[in-house]
Amino acid sequence: MQGHEKLVNGAHAAGEGMPREPQEQKPLQEAAEVAEPPVTLPSGPQSPETRQRNPLARSQGKSAPVGDGLARQERPNTCWDCGKSFSKSSSLTIHQRTHTGERPYACPECGKRFAQSSTSLRHQRKHSGERPYDCAQCGKSFRVSSHLARHQRIHTGERPYSCAACGRSFSVSSHLAQHQRTHTGERPYHCACGKSFSLSSHLVQHWTIHTGERPYQCAQCGRSFSMSSALIRHQRLHEAGTPCQCTPCGKSFGRGSELSEHQKIHTGERQHECAQCGRSFGVRSNLLQHQRTHAGERPYTCAHCGRSFSRSSNLITHQRIHTG
């Protein structure tokens, strides 16, 4: 109160034509120019005048906190398990379920649980068959809006994902990730036999060699295949009336390259030669099988008894012992 009275008296004196040096204000101005915040906060509430003179409080819209309080106010929605921060508290709540394992949203059809309600709704469309997102250009519909956005790039030709190594671009980010493995040589998908693959789908296809499984069946003739691509090639034989047929023996093939390889059996051409023993083969796959006899490689293992073979056909023959 005494300081306030001095300021008031000084104002009166100035009004009466007696100028006065504002010496009482100098310490207050100097304190406002200090860059570092004080070690302790004042115990009482700050006046509007004091808050205006604090540049740190003015820039942040609040008084300067200290210690952990500073981190908490600058990043109010921070996960204290991993340090990740979010702009919304609701996003933080959803994120924390990755640590707690909480899945509060259950599918009424199958009981499968989800951490987010939006994920649960997308899943339920599998049961209902609902596809609310339609392509305006071709009419194709999708369960998820992101799938529609990805599909529309077919029409627009947009390829927003570019490889930094070679510049090749892709319409889907997962295709870019797969492509980048051709540069890095990464093969993250491993089979129990030691063989590794850059794509999970290639591992699944390879695994059928060990199991003898042939899940892809032709609806017209009943023939089954271990790979979907082999079934598609086979189905072309029905659709196009055996476009690649061998004249000497009448055998048909889905691709011209397969027919060319097969015809070497009839011509006697043997252009694939083993570098170790000089033996030659008409078909490259036969050379590869032969080379395993030198390397001792037996990549085809029986899932029932563990016995291994150098050829997939030998494994299939052996498995009949177990299946009867």
C-alpha angles and dihedrals in degrees: 000000000000092000090050091052090051091054091048092048090049090053091051091049092052090051090055091058097263106121116210132196111243092230094146091064097054098082090049093052093047091051090053091055095057108115098205119073116241118268093237130033120234113263095224130060117278120242120237087250092058093046091053091054093052106086094192092054091046094053094048099035091236140068116279112269124207137220116346090354090068092055092046094051095044092048104026096167100051126145107232091202098061106003096243113146132209136197093227130047090221090059090051091051091053092046093051089062088072087066099039096039090227114162107178098168116080128189108240091212104051105005096240110153131221138192094223130047091220091057090049091052092050090050093050089059087069088065097040096040090227115160106178098169112082129187108235092209104050105008096239112149133213139196094221127047092222089058089054091050090051092048093051090063086072088066097039096040090226115162106179098167113081130185111238091207101054106004096242112149133213137195093220125052093218090058089054090051090051092048093050089063088069087066098040097038089226115163106180098168112083131189122212088245090064099256116128134201139199093221129050090220090059090053090051090051092047092050091063087067089065096041097039087226118159104186098165111083129183110238092209104051105009096239112148132213138194093224130048091221090059090052091050091052090048093050090057087067090063095041099046100032099251100311094184106048127160109234098208097051106013095236113150130217135192094225134040092228090059091051091050091052091048094050091062086074088065098039094045091230111158110181098151108085129184110238092209103051105009095240112147133211136197094220124050093219089059089054091052091050090049093050089060089068088064095043094042088230116161106176098165110083128183111238091209103053106005096242112148134212138194093225130050091219090059090052092051091050091049094049090062086073089066098038096042 
